[in-house]
């Protein structure tokens, strides 16, 4: 395993030599366009076209070249010919009706029928209160329609939806809800990410549409969610034509990948805990002096500090403290779904590391128990405040309401968690390196109370290095800078042992 990782590092000079041979001097726009279409020295080709302010409107750019431009956030996307949709500013009701009229399958028809109740009959239709209540109900119902479309497009129907002008409709939804409803906006982008990876027809339709300059603008956004979604959509479009790029399913995000001339030799997967998110769990510690949202530290620091090409993925999922209605995802169902999505993303093709916070560690244990292919490729795990034996505060989390299954799993007396831990200990020796981190500071909880949510005796694993960090539960995965001890833990021994990091 060690030789597999060190070898690519020793071939660094070879990578540089091969790269140098491809760095041809670009003479004109035609040559730059040809190199862009062939994915040869793409960076130099884009820089030439941008520097010379080349007129690319009537140049023939293939689908892959268009996605590469958008992925780089190039202003050339604004001057690239696209298929123009009919301009129309639709109301919320019109947008909802357009969604409902989509012809997909019987399951979609059942969803539409189920989500059309009579709203606000008891209120005066002329009152402002009625308007606000109706608007909230419309947005809620629209988001449920979109959530169902996310699920449906995971398995297909891209061509059928494109032929019903779904791309223009999704763009209208994004423009309408970008500033007012984050959930609707994000679901719209997830649908597009699912559609674009289905086949060359879908990828080409997206690349030739008015989405192209929008994706380029998102790639340059100060909002991390927009950057990740733009990169995911472009990657999924490229994956149709390029086997080295793997499609990213709904719950998988790519935080970093090396340049095309340096294929990754190792994968790193991040998994957040309960009520966490890929969009904020892995941020650098917020500082009041910063005017912009802090960076994602694995994306910003690890590629510079690890001397081999590394791809960084992250799993994102919804979790909560309480449960009211709806389908419940258990640890096992989540783990099975994530294992499939990880393998689709290429996890298992090369050595893999996991860094997981809180309940994310329980998910990793379940995934490795259930999936032998991923387990064989796993060379290291860092558990950050993972409640292997539950949390003494879990039973108080949903005070006065029904606790979610996520919270029940964290009860100290949880038989599911206890059995999970016992089963994992049976396979623990198959993972070469394991490190664990425990919090030592109290975190705010409920009723102005504070406590150590995952005490050291619960975070302790019977194998590997064990570190105590003087910080609270939610900050233990957020280093302030490269010198922070929190950042030092994943680099030693999890990374330094294999990558010769000093």
N, C-alpha and C positions, 0 to 999 in steps of 0.2 A: 504493500500500500504506500509506504514511504517513498519508494523508488518511483512510483507512478506520479507522485507529486513533485519531487525534486527534479526529475528529468526535464520537464518543460522549462523550468527556471534556467537550467544549464544550456538550453537551446535559445536563450534570449538573443545572442549574437546572430543566430541563424534567422530569427524573425526579422531583425533589423536589416540584414542583408537582402532578404527577399522583399521587404518593404521598399528598400532603396531602389531595387530594380523596377518597381512599379511606379516610382515617383517620376514619371515622364514630365518633361516641360510642356506645358499646355500652350499651344500657339494661337488658337482661335476658338470662337464659340462652338463651331461644329465639332471640334475635337473634344471640348469640355462636355457637350451634350452626349457624345458617343461614350465617353468614359463614365458618365453618370448613369446612362442606360445599362452599361455593362458591369456596373459596380466595381470599377477599377479606379483607385486613387480618388474616391468619392469626395473626400474632404477638400483636396486641392481643386477638383472640378467645381465644386460649389463656391469655394472662395474666389475662383477666377470669374465665374459668372456674376457673383455679387459685386466684385471689385470693378468689373467693366460695365456693370449695369446693363447686362445683355438683355435684349428683347427676346424673351422665351415664350411669348404668347403663341407664336405660330410654329415653335419648334416641337418636334415629336418626342414627347417624354413618355416612356412606358410606365406602367403602373408602379413598378418597384422604385423607379427614379422619383416619382411623385411622393411616395411614402417616405423615401429617404430625405427629401427636401423638407417635408413637414416635420419629420423626426428631429431635424436639426433646427427647426424654427426659422427656416430661411424666408426672407421677404420675397424671394422669387415666387413663392406660392401665390402671392397676390397678383403676379403678372402672368400666371399660367392659365391657359384656357380651361374653363370648366363648363359643365352642363348647367345652364341656368334654370332654376325652378321658377314657377310662376309666383310672382310676388303677391302676398296677401297677409294682412295682419289679422289673425284669428283671435276671437275671444276665447275665454276658458271653456265655455260651453261648446264652441265649435271644435276646439282641439279634442275635447272629450268625445264628441260625436264621431270625429274622424277616427279616433282610436277604436271606438266600439264597432264601427262599420268594417273594420279589417276582417277579411275572410281567411281563417287559418285552419282550425279543426274543430271537432265537436267539443273538446275540452274548453276551447276559447269561447265558444258560444255559451256554454254553461256558466263560465265566469262572468260574461257580460250580463246574462239574465240575473245572476245572483247579486251583482253589484249595482242594480238599479232599484233602489228603494224610493219611497216617497219621502221627501225631506221637508222638515220644518213646517208641517201642516198646522201646528198649533200657533204659529207666529203670524203676525200681520205681514203679508207679502210686501207692503209698501214701506215697512219700517227699516231703518238702518241696521237694527239688530238682526232682522231677517236676512239682509244682504250679507252681513259678516258671517252669520251662521251658515248660510248657503254656500258662500265662497269657501269656507273651511271644509265643508262637506264635499264640495266638488274637488278640491285639491286632494283630500284624503282618498276619495274614490278613484281619481285619476292616478294617484300614486299606486293604488292597488292594481289597477289595470296594467301599469308599467311594470310592477313587480312580477306579475304573471307573465308578461312578455319577456322579461329577462329569463325566466325559467324555460319558456317555450323555445326561445331562440338558442338556448344551449344545445338543442338537439336538431335544429334545422329551420326550415321555412324562410331562409334568407332571400332566395330568389323570388318566392311568392310575395313577400312583403315589399321588396324593392319594386316589383311590378305594380304595387299599389301605392307607390310614392311615399314609402315609409321614410326615406332619407330626408325629404323636404319636411315631413311632419316632425321628425325628430329634431331637425334644425330649428323649426318654429318653437317647439317645446323648450329647447335650450335657451333660445333668445328670450322667451317669456319668463322662464323660471330661474335663470342664472343667479339673479340677485335676491329672489324672494323665497325660493323653496329648494333647499339643498338636496333633499331626498329625491324629489322629482328630477332635478337636474342630473344627479349622479346616476339614477336608474336609466335615464335617457342615454347617457354615455355608455353604460353597461350593455344596453341593447345593441348599440352600434358596434361595440367591441365584439359581441357575439356574432353579429351578422357578417362582419368584414372577413372573418377567418374561415367561412364555410366553403368557399370555392372561388375560382378566378373571376367568375361573373360578379359575385358580390364585392370582391376586393376592387375590381376595376370600376364598378359603379361608384363606390365610395371615393376612390382616388380621383375620378373625373368629375365629382360633384362639387358643390359649393362648400362642402365640409373641408376641402383641402386647406384653404387659407385659415379656416377656423382652427383646425388642428395645429397648424404652424404657430398661430397666436397663442394657443393653449400651451404649447411646448415652451414658450418664453414667459409664461405667466409667473407671477409672484406667489400664486396659490398652489401649494404642493399637490393637492388633489387633481387639479387641472393638468399639471405637468405629467403626473403618473398616468392619468387616463389617456392623454394624447399619445404618450409613448406606448401604452398598451394597445391602443387602436392601430397605430402605425405598425407595431411589431406583429400584430395578428394579421394585418394585411400582407406584410412581407412573408410571413410564415407559409402562405399559400404557394409561394414561388421558390422560397429558400429553405431547404431542409435543415440548415444549421440553426434556423430560428424556429422555436417551438411555440405553438399557440398557447395563449394564457386564458384559461377558463375564468369564470366569474369571480372566484375567490382568490385568484393568484395575481400578484403584481410583480413586475420586474423593476427593482430599484437601481440596478446597474448591470451592464454587460460590456465586455471589452469591445474594441473596434473589430470590424469584420475580419481583419487580417490576423487577429489573435484569438482563436477559438478558446473558450474557457476550459481550464483543466480541473476546476473544482467549483461546486455550487455551495452557496450559503443560503439557508432558509430561516427566516424570522417568523415567529408565531407569537402573537400578543395574547393577553389574558382576558378575563371577564371585563366587559365594557371598554375594552381597548379598541384600537384601530391601527391599520397600517399607516394611516395618515397622521397620527399623532403619538402613538406609543414610542416610536423610535426616533423622536426628535431630540436634538441637543437641548440641554436644560435651558428653559426660558430665562431671559435676563431682562429686567425692566429697562435697561439702557438700550436695548435693541428695538429698532423701529419696525423691522420685518419679522415675520415668523421664523423661528429658529430652524436650522437645517436638520435634515435626516442624517444622523451621524454615520450609520453604516454606509450610506451612499457617498457621503462627502469625504470620509477618512479612510475606510478600509481599502478601497482600490489603490490609494496612494501608498499605504503602509504594507501591503501584501505583495511580494515580488513575483507572483504568478498571476496569469489572467483568471479572474474570479467573476462569476455571475452571482448576483444577489437577488433572491426572490423573497417575497413575503406573502403570508396567508392573511386574508382579511375575512372576518365573519361577525355577525351580529350576536350579541349575548346581552342578558339583562339580569337584574336582581329579582324581578317579580314576573309572574306569569298571569295573564288574564284570559285570553282566548287565542285560538289558532293552533297551527301545527307546532309540535315541540321537537326540536333537534336534540338528541341525546349525544353523549360523548362518542358512543360507538358509531352512530349514523354520521356525525360530522367527520370522524376519523376516516371512515370508508370513503366518503365523498372527497375529502382532501387528498387521500392517497391516490385516487383516480386522477384528480386534477394535477397533482404533482408529477405523476408518471407521464401524463399528457404534455406537461411542460419540460419533460426530459430529465426529471429527477430519477436517478438510478442509472443513468448513462455514464456517470463519472462520480468520483468521491463527493460526498456531501457532508456539510456541517449544519447543525441546528443550533440556533440561539432562541430560547423561549422564555417568556415572562409569565409568571404566575400560572394560571390555568393552561396556558399554552404548552407548558411542560407535560401536563397530563395528556394533552392531545398527542404530543410526540410519542409518549410511551405507548399509547393505544395504536398509533399508526405503525410503529415498529413491530408491535406484537402481531398485527394483522397482515402486514405486507413484507414478505421475506425479501422481495427484490430491493425495496428501499432500505431495509435493514442491512443487507449485505454491502450496500454502498456507503452506509453511514460510518464515518470515521471519528466523529466527535459531537458531543452535545454540551451546551452550557445551559444549565437550569438557573434562572434568575428568580429567586423568591417563589419557587414552585411548592405548593402545599401538598407534599407527598403524604402527609398525615392529616390533612385538613387544616381549617382555620378556626380558632376559638371564637371568632367574631361572626362566622358565617350565619349562625342561627339568628343573629340580630339584624342582618342586612335588610330583609323585607318586613320590617316591624309593622305589624298590623295588617299585612296583606299576604297573599299566597306566594310563597317563594318559588323561583324558577328552578328547573332541574339543574342548571349551572350552579346555583347556590347550594342546593341539596348535596351535590357532589362534593362540596367543600366542607360539609359537616364533618366534625372529627369522628363521628360514629358511622360515617358512610361506608357501607359494606362494599359498594362498587369501587370506591377509591382504594379501600384496603386490599381488595382482590387484585385490582390493577397493579398496585405496588408489588404485591407478592409475585405476580406473574412476570413483571418486568425484571425483577431480581434474577429470574431464571435465565434471562437472555442478556443480562447486563454485560457479561464478559465478551459479547460479540462486538461491542463498541470500544474501539481502542482508547479513546480519551473522553473522560467525563469530568466536568467541573460544575460546582454548585456555588451559589451566592445566597447569603441570608441578610435580611435587613435587620438593623438594630435600633432604629428610631421609630417613634410612634407616629401614626398618620391620623388625620381627622377622620372620624367615622360618622356616627349618628348622634343626635341630641347633644352636639358639641363635645362628644366624648372622643378620646384618642386611644390608640392601641397599636401594638405590633401585629399587623394583620396575619402575617405568616411567620411565626416565631422560628428561631434557628432549629429547634428540635423537629419541626415539620419540614423545613427546607433541607435538612441534612439527608444526604443519600449515602448509602453504605459503601460507596466506592468513589474514588477520585478526589481531587483537591476540593477543599471547602473553605470559602472566604466569607468573612463578616464585613459588611459595608455599612458605614455610619450614615445611613440615609433611610428615608421612609419608603413604603412599598411602591408607590406609583412613580417615585423618582429613581429607583434603583436601576432602571434601564435607560436613564437619561444623563449621560456624562456632560459636564460643563465645558470641557475642553479635552485635548489629547493627553494632558497630564493627569486628568482625573483618574482616580483608582478604578472607577467603574469601567472606563475604557481599557484600562490595563488588564482587566480580568479576561476578556475574550481574546486578547493578544497573547496571553500567557496563562496556561500552557496550551490552550485549545488551538491557537494558530501558530505560535512560535515553534512548537514541537515539529510541525510538518512543513512550515514554509521558511524556516531559517530566519525568522524575524528577530532582530536583536532586542 
